């Protein structure tokens, strides 16, 4: 191991040890104190907008110099409105119910022992994420409110933005008498620090990856620390022949063009074969008019007059574009849509446009995803839209948490039994 590698590893482990030492303090913070800190942090971020934007511009300039794609630049970029939105997320988290200490169930044993199951913090929460500096603040806010200590491993592409944000947050927690180690940023110059974090058993209680498919796969495959998988979003939108066509087109465009670089963006439109040729063509034309490049089976789409189609392959059906591109396919009704989704879904968000109640229910029942939208854009899979405040990610796994993860999902439980001297025979 080289000297620089050893130094980096020791930095990660030192910060993890510090986080472990701080965890009991944050676990016991009263709700009122947490809320005061969150509101103060929101105000501090807004007050430091110019400093944050200067740091963010450094990252943007570096990214462009290194040839970073515009979809990643969009994820990386902050402006006054986005900083206000990030601060607003903290304020919303402050307004939410504190999950810590909530009694989920309980009772009295026949021998008189009282028992209850209560929510408790997970402990030290490692976050591995790419490009998006808003995740730095979201993770801090949700971790603090749920009594956890965040260890943040952002990407090198956002290192100046993340460093400035964490500095501001550390100043805030310190002003409330808490250790600066209540939130820490890990080194990001090499990928080795990710491995150090996700294998720090005994120091880190859970790790949550948030980013592209390769990052998520790397963390989930190599972690020895328990990991919560946040999945990529190959989101489909099915337009049924019995739907309101203009409404369906509007929802499809919203899901695709509102912000194409996010995981809830629509990546594939499935078109009911029972629609007329004119209606099918209207769907494709609407996308192209909005500046979206359509990929699909050229012959299949040309059959109803579509032009300027890029030939699709398995990559188009199976992966996120995160750009102004979409895959389009004609399917045989809702059964065809369900079958295509079953083959290619990442389990994130799937949507249908239909006025047929039976068709809608069949889609909802048979599509296996964290979120199913009926006559609504895929863009609504979002913790803030769900009323959760900022989210830590969208879980596509089926254990512990599924869908947008916020405060309750960042807790575990423990059983507390209270007796009066009982012994077991």
Secondary structure, DSSP 8 states (H G I E B T S, - for coil): --HHHHHHHHHHHHHHHHHHHHHHHHHT--HHHHHHHHHHHHHHHHHTHHHHHHHHHHHHHHHHHTT--HHHHHHH---HHHHHHHHHHHHHHHHS---TT-EEEEEE-TTS-EEEEEEEE--EEEEEE-S-THHHHHHHHHHHHTT-EEEEE--GGGHHHHHHHHHHHHHHHHHTT--GGGEEE---SSTHHHHHHHT-BTTBSEEEEES-HHHHHHHHHH-SS-EEEB----EEEEE-TTS-HHHHHHHHHHHHHS-TTSTTSEEEEEEETTS-HHHHHHHHHHHHHTT-EEEE-HHHHHTTT--S-EE--HHHHHS---SSEEEEEEESHHHHHHHHHHHH--SSEEEEE-S-HHHHHHHHHH--SSEEEESS-GGG--TTTTT-SS-SEEE-SSSS--EEE-TGGGEEEEEEEE-SS----
